[in-house]
Amino acid sequence: MTIFTFALKRIFRDKSNLASLTLFPIAAIFLPANDNWPLLPYGYQFFGVLILFVAIRLTGLLIDDRQKGVVKRLAAAPVTHFQYLFQNLLAFSVIVIAQCILVIAGGVMYGNELYEPLWLLVLFLVFSFTAIAFTLAWNTLYRNKETSFLIFMAVIMIIAMLGGLILPVDMLPDTLEKIAVIFPTYWLAEGIEWVVLGENIGDFLLINGVLLLYALLFLIIGSIRRIG
């Protein structure tokens, strides 16, 4: 697991990552709640935006590897592209899993009303895997990490707004409301609503199933195109 260990070291070596990986999730715990909307405290409603932000930062390391010729040199090394990609994605997943656990556990200890903390944790974990796969596929479109990151920041705001994380979907025009269902953020917002109001476990399984299908699709796209 040399690549896995090296990936973790690279992540924490960059001091700019420390804020997004530690301070921002901790800050999310202490954001207040609202009486009407969102249903959960603001930090948990907007946590999906933070997950997407962290995911693009993490998977951007693969663009660095491409620019430095690391991926091309794999052909002459006893490491397959699958091993390289799997161990990097495993390292990224460990980071976001730790973040999700921190936010949920911290919220419970702080006394936030999370309704069903365990199911909320499951939802955040599944969305995190989707976000990593999504940004993996996204980064295959770019040769420069900064360009990819800046454009994706705009994309995050758009899909967060249309998906129901920044404002309720029913406030959107009918056309945009119908389009919203194609975004993973929509299903995260639906999952949050289920955690607060839902009763049928089948609905929750459907929501997570859709997110996992997105994750699989993006992972296939990102793996086939390769960042190299």
LOLUM-464660 format. One record per residue: y, x, z negated of N, C-alpha, C, O in turn; residue in one letter. Coordinates in steps of 0.02 Angstrom, whole numbers, padded with zeros to 5 digits, always signed. Layout:
<atoms>
YXZYXZYXZYXZA ...
</atoms>
This chain:
<atoms>
-00060+00042+00000+00000+00000+00000+00063+00044+00000+00114+00027-00031M +00060+00100+00035+00117+00145+00037+00179+00111+00067+00234+00119+00041T +00170+00074+00121+00226+00041+00153+00256-00011+00106+00317-00018+00102I +00214-00048+00071+00236-00098+00022+00281-00066-00031+00335-00091-00045F +00257-00012-00060+00295+00023-00113+00360+00050-00085+00412+00045-00118T +00358+00080-00026+00418+00108+00004+00469+00053+00019+00529+00064+00011F +00445-00005+00042+00490-00061+00057+00527-00083-00006+00587-00096-00004A +00492-00088-00062+00524-00107-00125+00576-00055-00146+00630-00073-00169L +00559+00009-00138+00606+00061-00156+00669+00058-00113+00724+00067-00138K +00660+00045-00049+00718+00039-00004+00763-00018-00024+00824-00012-00021R +00733-00074-00044+00772-00133-00062+00816-00118-00122+00875-00134-00122I +00787-00088-00174+00824-00077-00236+00867-00014-00233+00909-00004-00277F +00855+00028-00183+00897+00087-00175+00967+00068-00152+01016+00103-00167R +00971+00013-00115+01036-00011-00090+01070-00051-00146+01048-00107-00162D +01122-00024-00175+01156-00057-00231+01186-00124-00212+01195-00167-00255K +01203-00132-00148+01232-00196-00127+01182-00252-00132+01200-00311-00134S +01117-00235-00132+01065-00286-00139+01059-00312-00209+01035-00368-00220N +01081-00273-00258+01071-00292-00328+01106-00357-00345+01081-00397-00384L +01166-00367-00316+01203-00429-00330+01165-00490-00304+01156-00539-00340A +01143-00486-00240+01109-00544-00211+01040-00555-00241+01016-00611-00242S +01009-00501-00266+00941-00508-00293+00939-00524-00367+00889-00551-00391L +00992-00509-00403+00991-00520-00476+01050-00561-00500+01041-00613-00532T +01111-00539-00486+01170-00573-00514+01179-00644-00486+01194-00690-00524L +01170-00653-00421+01180-00719-00392+01129-00770-00418+01149-00826-00436F +01064-00753-00422+01017-00802-00450+01032-00819-00523+01025-00877-00544P +01053-00769-00562+01071-00782-00632+01132-00827-00636+01134-00873-00677I +01181-00815-00593+01240-00857-00592+01223-00929-00574+01254-00976-00600A +01174-00938-00531+01154-01006-00510+01131-01048-00569+01140-01109-00570A +01101-01015-00618+01075-01051-00677+01131-01086-00715+01121-01139-00743I +01190-01055-00715+01244-01079-00758+01295-01123-00722+01344-01145-00752F +01285-01137-00657+01330-01182-00623+01321-01253-00649+01265-01272-00666L +01375-01291-00652+01371-01358-00684+01336-01410-00640+01320-01398-00582P +01324-01467-00670+01295-01524-00635+01350-01575-00621+01405-01571-00649A +01335-01623-00578+01382-01677-00562+01348-01743-00578+01287-01748-00579N +01388-01794-00591+01359-01858-00610+01325-01894-00552+01274-01928-00561D +01352-01887-00492+01326-01924-00435+01285-01881-00388+01224-01888-00382N +01318-01835-00354+01285-01790-00307+01313-01721-00316+01374-01714-00325W +01271-01669-00314+01199-01669-00302+01159-01693-00362+01185-01699-00418P +01095-01707-00349+01052-01733-00402+01035-01681-00454+01026-01697-00513L +01031-01618-00433+01019-01563-00479+01085-01525-00489+01132-01535-00452L +01088-01482-00539+01148-01439-00547+01163-01402-00482+01118-01387-00443P +01226-01386-00472+01247-01356-00408+01207-01293-00391+01191-01282-00333Y +01192-01252-00440+01156-01190-00427+01088-01201-00396+01064-01159-00357G +01057-01257-00412+00990-01272-00385+00995-01308-00318+00952-01300-00275Y +01047-01347-00309+01058-01379-00245+01073-01327-00191+01050-01333-00134Q +01112-01276-00210+01132-01225-00161+01087-01164-00162+01100-01115-00126F +01034-01166-00202+00990-01107-00206+00956-01092-00140+00941-01034-00124F +00945-01144-00100+00915-01133-00034+00959-01090+00010+00934-01050+00050G +01026-01097+00003+01073-01056+00042+01065-00983+00021+01065-00938+00062V +01059-00972-00045+01050-00904-00070+00984-00874-00045+00981-00815-00028L +00932-00915-00043+00867-00891-00019+00873-00867+00054+00846-00814+00072I +00907-00905+00095+00917-00886+00165+00957-00821+00170+00942-00778+00211L +01008-00816+00128+01049-00755+00127+01007-00694+00108+01012-00642+00139F +00967-00701+00056+00924-00646+00034+00873-00628+00088+00860-00570+00101V +00845-00679+00120+00794-00667+00171+00821-00627+00230+00788-00582+00255A +00882-00643+00252+00910-00606+00309+00926-00535+00289+00921-00489+00330I +00946-00524+00226+00958-00456+00201+00893-00416+00201+00892-00358+00222R +00840-00446+00177+00776-00411+00171+00746-00395+00239+00728-00338+00252L +00741-00445+00282+00710-00433+00347+00753-00390+00392+00728-00363+00442T +00817-00383+00375+00859-00337+00413+00836-00265+00409+00853-00225+00453G +00797-00249+00358+00770-00181+00353+00725-00165+00412+00718-00107+00431L +00694-00216+00440+00650-00204+00498+00690-00184+00559+00665-00146+00602L +00751-00209+00565+00794-00186+00619+00813-00113+00609+00816-00075+00657I +00826-00094+00547+00839-00023+00532+00782+00020+00556+00792+00073+00586D +00720-00002+00543+00662+00036+00563+00659+00043+00639+00641+00095+00666D +00677-00010+00674+00676-00007+00746+00727+00042+00772+00714+00081+00818R +00788+00039+00743+00841+00084+00765+00824+00157+00753+00846+00201+00790Q +00785+00170+00700+00766+00238+00684+00702+00260+00719+00679+00317+00710K +00673+00215+00758+00612+00232+00795+00549+00230+00754+00497+00256+00776G +00552+00200+00695+00492+00199+00651+00436+00160+00683+00378+00181+00682V +00453+00102+00712+00401+00059+00740+00366+00094+00799+00305+00088+00806V +00404+00129+00840+00373+00164+00896+00326+00219+00872+00275+00232+00904K +00344+00252+00817+00302+00306+00791+00238+00280+00760+00192+00320+00745R +00233+00215+00749+00171+00187+00721+00112+00197+00768+00054+00202+00747L +00128+00202+00833+00075+00211+00882+00037+00277+00871-00021+00283+00889A +00071+00326+00841+00040+00391+00829+00018+00399+00757-00003+00453+00737A +00024+00346+00717+00006+00349+00646-00055+00306+00632-00069+00260+00670A -00091+00321+00578-00151+00282+00560-00133+00216+00527-00165+00194+00479P -00079+00183+00552-00057+00119+00525-00046+00072+00584-00010+00089+00631V -00075+00014+00581-00066-00035+00635-00001-00073+00625+00028-00074+00571T +00022-00104+00679+00082-00145+00674+00071-00201+00624+00117-00219+00587H +00011-00229+00622-00004-00283+00574+00003-00259+00503+00033-00293+00461F -00023-00200+00488-00017-00173+00420+00055-00161+00401+00077-00176+00346Q +00092-00133+00448+00164-00119+00436+00201-00184+00422+00239-00188+00373Y +00190-00235+00463+00225-00299+00455+00202-00335+00393+00243-00361+00355L +00137-00336+00381+00110-00372+00323+00136-00343+00257+00156-00381+00213F +00135-00278+00252+00156-00247+00188+00231-00255+00177+00253-00262+00120Q +00271-00253+00230+00342-00265+00223+00355-00338+00202+00394-00350+00156N +00322-00384+00235+00331-00455+00217+00306-00469+00147+00334-00512+00112L +00253-00435+00126+00228-00443+00058+00280-00420+00007+00291-00453-00043L +00313-00364+00021+00366-00339-00023+00424-00389-00026+00450-00403-00080A +00443-00415+00031+00497-00465+00032+00478-00527-00008+00519-00555-00044F +00415-00548-00001+00391-00608-00035+00392-00598-00111+00409-00643-00149S +00372-00538-00133+00373-00524-00205+00443-00532-00233+00453-00558-00288V +00492-00509-00195+00562-00513-00217+00584-00586-00225+00612-00604-00277I +00571-00627-00174+00595-00696-00177+00555-00737-00227+00582-00783-00258V +00491-00721-00236+00451-00755-00287+00480-00742-00357+00487-00787-00398I +00498-00679-00369+00528-00661-00433+00594-00698-00443+00609-00721-00499A +00634-00704-00390+00697-00741-00395+00686-00814-00413+00720-00841-00456Q +00638-00844-00379+00625-00916-00392+00602-00927-00464+00624-00974-00497C +00558-00884-00488+00534-00890-00556+00591-00880-00605+00597-00916-00655I +00635-00831-00591+00692-00818-00635+00738-00879-00639+00759-00898-00694L +00752-00910-00582+00799-00966-00581+00769-01027-00617+00804-01061-00655V +00705-01041-00606+00674-01099-00638+00665-01087-00713+00683-01129-00754I +00638-01029-00731+00627-01014-00802+00694-01010-00839+00700-01035-00895A +00743-00980-00808+00809-00975-00838+00840-01044-00848+00872-01057-00899G +00831-01087-00798+00859-01155-00804+00827-01195-00860+00861-01231-00896G +00762-01188-00867+00726-01223-00921+00750-01198-00989+00764-01237-01034V +00756-01132-00995+00778-01103-01059+00850-01121-01075+00868-01131-01133M +00892-01126-01023+00962-01142-01033+00972-01216-01048+01024-01236-01075Y +00922-01256-01031+00926-01328-01045+00949-01370-00987+00968-01428-00996G +00946-01343-00926+00963-01383-00867+00912-01438-00857+00852-01429-00871N +00934-01495-00833+00889-01551-00817+00860-01539-00747+00892-01553-00697E +00799-01514-00746+00766-01499-00682+00712-01549-00666+00679-01543-00614L +00701-01599-00708+00655-01654-00699+00582-01629-00696+00545-01639-00744Y +00562-01598-00642+00494-01572-00634+00498-01498-00615+00493-01481-00556E +00508-01454-00664+00520-01383-00648+00463-01351-00609+00476-01310-00564P +00401-01369-00623+00345-01338-00588+00346-01357-00514+00336-01314-00471L +00357-01420-00499+00360-01441-00429+00420-01412-00394+00418-01396-00335W +00475-01405-00431+00535-01374-00401+00521-01301-00385+00544-01275-00334L +00484-01267-00428+00465-01198-00414+00422-01193-00352+00433-01150-00309L +00374-01238-00346+00331-01239-00287+00373-01249-00224+00363-01214-00174V +00420-01295-00227+00463-01310-00169+00504-01248-00150+00508-01231-00091L +00534-01216-00199+00574-01156-00185+00532-01099-00157+00553-01063-00112F +00471-01092-00183+00427-01039-00158+00408-01051-00085+00410-01006-00043L +00390-01113-00069+00371-01129+00000+00431-01120+00046+00424-01093+00101V +00490-01141+00024+00549-01132+00066+00565-01058+00074+00590-01037+00127F +00552-01018+00023+00565-00946+00028+00521-00914+00081+00545-00872+00120S +00458-00934+00084+00413-00908+00136+00438-00928+00205+00436-00889+00253F +00462-00990+00211+00490-01014+00274+00552-00974+00293+00561-00956+00351T +00595-00959+00244+00656-00922+00257+00640-00851+00280+00673-00826+00326A +00591-00819+00250+00573-00751+00271+00546-00752+00342+00564-00709+00382I +00503-00800+00357+00476-00805+00425+00531-00821+00475+00533-00793+00530A +00576-00865+00456+00632-00884+00499+00676-00824+00516+00692-00812+00574F +00694-00786+00465+00738-00728+00477+00700-00671+00512+00731-00632+00548T +00635-00667+00502+00595-00619+00540+00600-00633+00615+00613-00588+00655L +00590-00697+00633+00596-00716+00703+00668-00708+00728+00678-00685+00784A +00716-00725+00686+00787-00719+00705+00804-00647+00722+00837-00634+00772W +00782-00600+00681+00800-00530+00690+00770-00498+00753+00793-00446+00775N +00719-00530+00781+00691-00503+00842+00738-00514+00902+00728-00485+00955T +00789-00555+00891+00837-00570+00945+00892-00518+00949+00931-00518+00996L +00896-00474+00899+00954-00429+00894+00932-00356+00887+00878-00341+00861Y +00974-00312+00911+00962-00241+00905+01007-00208+00852+01000-00149+00836R +01052-00248+00825+01098-00222+00774+01095-00267+00712+01104-00327+00718N +01083-00237+00655+01075-00275+00593+01139-00312+00573+01136-00369+00551K +01196-00280+00582+01259-00310+00562+01274-00372+00605+01297-00423+00580E +01261-00366+00670+01272-00423+00715+01227-00481+00696+01250-00538+00691T +01164-00467+00684+01117-00518+00664+01139-00552+00600+01137-00613+00594S +01161-00512+00552+01180-00539+00487+01242-00584+00492+01243-00638+00464F +01293-00561+00527+01355-00598+00532+01345-00665+00567+01371-00716+00544L +01308-00665+00622+01296-00728+00657+01253-00775+00615+01264-00835+00615I +01205-00746+00579+01161-00788+00538+01199-00820+00480+01180-00874+00457F +01251-00787+00456+01292-00817+00403+01322-00884+00427+01324-00933+00389M +01345-00884+00489+01371-00947+00517+01315-00998+00526+01325-01057+00513A +01257-00974+00547+01200-01019+00556+01180-01050+00489+01163-01110+00486V +01181-01011+00436+01163-01036+00370+01209-01095+00351+01185-01146+00328I +01273-01086+00360+01320-01139+00342+01308-01202+00383+01312-01258+00357M +01292-01193+00446+01281-01251+00490+01218-01289+00470+01220-01350+00461I +01162-01253+00461+01100-01288+00446+01099-01313+00373+01065-01361+00358I +01138-01280+00330+01143-01305+00261+01182-01370+00259+01165-01416+00222A +01235-01373+00299+01275-01434+00301+01238-01491+00335+01235-01546+00308M +01208-01477+00392+01172-01529+00428+01107-01548+00393+01083-01604+00400L +01079-01501+00355+01015-01514+00322+01021-01550+00256+00971-01572+00229G +01082-01558+00231+01090-01597+00170+01095-01557+00106+01090-01584+00052G +01106-01491+00113+01114-01450+00052+01186-01448+00028+01198-01440-00032L +01234-01454+00074+01304-01450+00056+01335-01519+00047+01380-01528+00006I +01312-01567+00086+01334-01636+00077+01276-01682+00097+01233-01662+00135L +01276-01744+00071+01220-01789+00086+01213-01802+00161+01263-01810+00196P +01151-01805+00184+01138-01817+00255+01166-01884+00277+01189-01891+00334V +01164-01935+00233+01186-02001+00253+01262-02005+00263+01287-02057+00284D +01297-01951+00248+01369-01949+00262+01383-01924+00333+01440-01929+00357M +01332-01899+00367+01340-01874+00434+01339-01931+00485+01312-01984+00470L +01369-01920+00544+01362-01970+00597+01289-01981+00614+01247-01938+00602P +01274-02039+00642+01204-02058+00655+01168-02006+00698+01110-01989+00685D +01202-01980+00749+01171-01931+00793+01152-01868+00755+01096-01842+00762T +01198-01842+00714+01184-01782+00675+01131-01795+00622+01092-01751+00605L +01130-01856+00596+01080-01873+00546+01010-01870+00575+00963-01850+00541E +01004-01890+00638+00938-01887+00672+00920-01815+00688+00861-01796+00685K +00970-01775+00707+00957-01704+00723+00938-01665+00661+00901-01616+00666I +00962-01685+00603+00952-01648+00541+00878-01635+00525+00862-01584+00494A +00835-01680+00546+00764-01673+00528+00730-01612+00558+00676-01593+00537V +00762-01580+00607+00731-01522+00638+00743-01458+00599+00714-01406+00613I +00787-01461+00549+00804-01401+00511+00762-01396+00447+00752-01446+00413F +00737-01337+00432+00699-01327+00369+00740-01347+00308+00712-01369+00257P +00807-01338+00312+00849-01356+00255+00847-01431+00240+00854-01451+00182T +00836-01471+00290+00829-01543+00280+00769-01558+00235+00773-01600+00190Y +00714-01524+00249+00653-01536+00211+00659-01508+00140+00627-01534+00094W +00698-01455+00132+00711-01431+00064+00752-01483+00026+00736-01498-00032L +00803-01511+00057+00843-01563+00025+00801-01624+00008+00809-01655-00045A +00756-01642+00053+00711-01698+00040+00665-01682-00019+00649-01726-00059E +00643-01620-00022+00600-01599-00078+00636-01603-00144+00608-01624-00195G +00700-01582-00144+00740-01586-00206+00747-01658-00228+00742-01674-00287I +00759-01702-00180+00765-01774-00196+00700-01800-00225+00700-01841-00271E +00643-01777-00197+00578-01799-00223+00569-01775-00295+00544-01813-00337W +00587-01714-00309+00579-01687-00376+00616-01731-00427+00593-01740-00483V +00673-01758-00407+00714-01799-00452+00692-01872-00453+00688-01903-00506V +00677-01899-00394+00666-01971-00388+00596-01991-00365+00576-02049-00373L +00559-01944-00336+00496-01962-00304+00440-01981-00351+00439-01961-00409G +00395-02022-00325+00336-02043-00364+00271-02029-00327+00220-02015-00358E +00274-02032-00261+00213-02023-00220+00203-01949-00205+00244-01919-00169N +00150-01919-00232+00137-01848-00222+00125-01833-00148+00136-01777-00126I +00103-01883-00111+00091-01873-00039+00155-01854-00002+00153-01814+00045G +00211-01883-00023+00275-01866+00009+00292-01793-00004+00317-01759+00041D +00279-01770-00063+00294-01700-00080+00249-01653-00040+00271-01600-00017F +00186-01672-00033+00140-01631+00007+00162-01628+00080+00156-01577+00113L +00186-01685+00105+00210-01687+00174+00269-01640+00183+00272-01603+00232L +00316-01643+00137+00376-01600+00141+00357-01527+00142+00381-01489+00184I +00313-01507+00097+00292-01437+00095+00249-01418+00155+00251-01361+00178N +00211-01466+00179+00170-01454+00239+00214-01439+00299+00198-01394+00339G +00268-01476+00307+00315-01464+00362+00347-01395+00356+00352-01359+00405V +00367-01378+00296+00397-01311+00285+00348-01256+00301+00366-01205+00330L +00285-01265+00282+00234-01214+00296+00221-01209+00371+00208-01155+00397L +00224-01265+00406+00216-01263+00479+00273-01224+00511+00262-01185+00557L +00333-01235+00486+00390-01195+00510+00378-01121+00497+00390-01079+00540Y +00354-01106+00436+00342-01036+00418+00291-01005+00466+00300-00948+00489A +00237-01041+00480+00185-01016+00525+00213-01005+00595+00199-00954+00627L +00252-01053+00619+00280-01048+00686+00327-00987+00692+00321-00948+00739L +00372-00980+00644+00419-00924+00646+00383-00858+00637+00402-00807+00667F +00331-00857+00596+00293-00795+00585+00258-00774+00649+00257-00714+00665L +00231-00821+00685+00198-00805+00749+00249-00778+00799+00237-00728+00832I +00307-00811+00803+00359-00788+00848+00382-00717+00830+00388-00674+00873I +00395-00707+00766+00419-00642+00744+00367-00587+00752+00384-00529+00764G +00304-00604+00746+00250-00555+00753+00237-00537+00826+00225-00479+00842S +00239-00587+00868+00224-00576+00939+00280-00535+00972+00267-00489+01010I +00342-00555+00956+00398-00520+00988+00405-00449+00961+00426-00403+00997R +00387-00441+00898+00392-00375+00865+00465-00352+00862+00504-00363+00908R +00480-00319+00807+00546-00287+00802+00537-00214+00820+00533-00171+00777I +00533-00201+00883+00523-00134+00905+00520-00129+00980+00512-00075+01007G 
</atoms>
